[in-house]
Amino acid sequence: MPTKYITARLAFRRGTKEKWESENPILKEGEPGLEIGTSRIKVGDGEKPWNELNYYQVGNSESPGTFIHNGELIPDYVQSVSSAIEYLGHQFKILNEAGIEEFNNGVSGGDAKFLVTVASGSGGAASHTSTGDMFDDGANISLDAVPFGGYEFDHWEGPANDATNPNSTLTVSTNTYVRAHFKILGS
């Protein structure tokens, strides 16, 4: 089957704080809006106007809790700025790769496959032990987190079957993002 490519460009709706407040638009559900000058983001719910929406608050580190949000655009388990950026990259990869795979399977009558993205924070590396990134529903894959010198594994962020085990597993049921976190030895 020939390879198909989808070209896409992702751009946030944007404007100055003054423009947003004066126009006070209702953003569609899940639609992000960027305030130019403050770099603050609000995400629409399809009902509340701009002035009634809360800002997403982001910190400047990989520490858990530095990305505070309402769980609508990005799942609640994503808790750091770098994880949020990786998660959005994962979502784009789904559109680009998994979307093509699902389209091809739909056309040919095949079963849907799901994309699994494994990432790591600073202090180590993470991977899965299977070939490829697309998996059947119900597939069990092994996750491996390996700390660099001076670091130790802390936890998995996302739906790992054992979040505290560096050699955990994952049961695939949807497009999935997991991230290994590490900490300095003894901290």
N, C-alpha and C positions, 0 to 999 in steps of 0.2 A: 504494500500500500504506500503511495507517495506521501512524503512528509508535507504537512501543511503548516504554515506559519501565520500567526496573527500579530499584526503590528498594533500596539496600543500605546497611548500616552496618558499618563496619570497626572492630573493637575487639580489642586485644591481650588475651590471657589475662594476668592480673596478680596480684601478691601481694607481700608484704614478703619480704625476703631470708630471714628466719627461717621464714616459712610455706613458701616454696619448698624450703628445705633440709630441713625436718621432713617435708613430704609427699613430696618427691623423686619427682614424677610423671614419666612418660615422655610427652614431647610428641610429637604426630604429626609425620610427616615434613613439614618446611617450616613448622610451626606456631611462631610467635614467642611468647615469654613475657617480660613486662616486670617487672622488680624495682622495686616502688614504693619511693621513698626514695633509691635509687641511680641510677635511670633507666638501668640496664643491661639488655641484651637477650640472651637465648639463643634459638637456633632448634633445634627438635627434629629428630631423624633417624628417629624411630619405633622406636628400639632403646635408646639410652642414657637412663638416668634423669637428672633435672635436675642432680644433683651431679657428673655426669661430662661434661656439655656445657661447651664453651668459651663465653665471653662474646664478643659482637660488640663491637669497640672502635671508638669514634667520636671524632673530633677536633672542633675548633670552627672550621674554616675550609674554604675551597674548594680548598685545596692538595691535589694528588694524594697519595695515601697516608694521608690523614687518616681514611679509612673502611676499616678492616681487617676482613675477614670470611673465611668459608670458601667463598664462592661458591655456596652452596645456595639462599638466598632471593633474593639479588641477584647478577647476573653479576660475574665477576672484573674486567671492564673498568670497572665503576663504582668510582671510587677517592676520591670526596670526599663529605662529609656532604650538601651541597646536591644533588649528583648522585643520591645514594641516595634522598633525599626526592622528587626529580623522577621518578626511575625508579618508585618506588612509586605516584606519581600516575599515571604512564603505565600501570601495570598495572591500576589502578582504571578508567582510561579505557577500557582494553580490555574489561573486564567490562561497562562501561556502554554503550559504543558498538559496539565490534567484536563483542561477544557478540550484540547485537541484529542486526547485519549478517550475521554467520555463521548465526544462527538463521533469518533471512529467506531467505538463500541456500540453506540446507539444505532449507527447506520448499519453495522454488520450484525446486530443482535447479540453482541457479546456482553459479558457482565461488566459492571462499572468497576473501575480501579480507583484507589485513593492514593494521594500524594502524602508521603511522610518526610518531614524536614527535621533533621537533627542538628542542633547548633550547640555552641559552648561559649561560656563567658571567659574572661581572661583567667589565666592560671591553669589551663588544661585544654584537652581536645576531646571531642565526642563523636561517635559514629554509630551506625547500626551495622550488623554483620551480614546483612542480606545484599543481594545484587540488585542494583537499580533503586529507584525511589517510589515506584508505583506498586501498590499491593492490592490483593483481593480483600474483600470484606471478610473479617474474621481471622486474617493472617496474624500469626504471632511472630514478632521479630525481636531479636536481642539488641539491647542498647549497651554501649560500652563508653565509660567516661574514664579518661586517663589524665591524672594531674601532672603538671610540669614540676620540676624540682622546686622545693620550697612551698608547694601548695598541696592541699588535700581536697578530695571530693566533698561537697557539701550536700547538694540535693538536685533532683530533677525538677524542672518547672514544666508543667503540662501533665498529660495523662499517662505517665509511666506507671506500670503496675506496682512498683516498689520505689517510691520517690527517694528513699534514703540509701539505696543500693546502687553503687556505680555500675554494676553489671545487672541491670534490670531488664524487663521485657515490656513489650507494648502490644496490645491487641488492637488491630486496626478496625475501625468502624466508620471512619470518615476521614477527610483530609486532616492531617494532624501535624502539629508543631510541638517539639519537645526541646528543652535546652538544659544542658548540664551547667551547674554552678559550682565554683571552686572557692576555697578560702585559703588564706595564708596558714601554714602549719601552726597549730597551737592557738589559733585565734577563736 
